[in-house]
């Protein structure tokens, strides 16, 4: 039986690691658990989708789920969230497809990325308040801006995505 390499997270880091591991050892059993539906996308391009420079979210995807499965022989499971890691038993507890199960590993990589920091003050749960960390959040922002035509926006955070979102929203008339 070949070694099992489990990757938690299907964004850039996780998919790059899974692809490299498979290239280094084609017999390696590589499985990726991604809780969302999007993988291998350009997060830095999300503000440009909101701005309107990129027509479809799919244009931000470097490789599709099917390409990873078929071309790279990686067992990529979207909609599967890892709930627990048991390092002694070398298992992960996974929930997906309406089922909960354990999956063993010989090697494990956690490539889930960072989370947006929600400021600790009132109002962060109001309509029109967003974080941007993944493609679904970018779609929600674009939908809100298109549907509500807000006149003003406030960006909390001055990282590269925050600055790019400020540019994108200014280009949309805010």
HUZIVEN-V679365 format. One record per backbone hydrogen bond with DSSP energy under -1.0 kcal/mol. CO is the residue of the C=O (numbers start at 1). NH is the residue of the N-H. If there is no record, write none. Layout:
BEGIN
co & nh
CO & NH
CO & NH
END
This chain:
BEGIN
co & nh
3 & 29
4 & 106
4 & 107
5 & 31
6 & 109
7 & 33
8 & 111
10 & 40
11 & 15
12 & 16
13 & 17
14 & 18
15 & 19
16 & 20
17 & 21
18 & 22
19 & 23
20 & 24
21 & 25
25 & 28
29 & 5
30 & 75
31 & 7
32 & 77
33 & 9
34 & 80
36 & 79
40 & 62
41 & 43
42 & 45
43 & 46
45 & 49
46 & 50
47 & 51
48 & 52
48 & 53
48 & 54
56 & 59
57 & 60
58 & 61
60 & 42
64 & 68
65 & 69
66 & 70
67 & 71
67 & 72
68 & 74
74 & 76
75 & 32
77 & 34
81 & 95
84 & 93
86 & 90
86 & 91
90 & 105
91 & 86
92 & 103
93 & 83
93 & 84
94 & 101
95 & 81
96 & 99
99 & 96
101 & 94
103 & 92
107 & 6
109 & 8
119 & 121
123 & 126
126 & 129
134 & 138
135 & 139
136 & 140
137 & 141
138 & 142
139 & 143
140 & 144
141 & 145
142 & 146
143 & 147
144 & 148
145 & 149
159 & 163
160 & 164
161 & 165
162 & 166
163 & 167
164 & 168
165 & 169
166 & 170
167 & 171
169 & 174
170 & 173
END
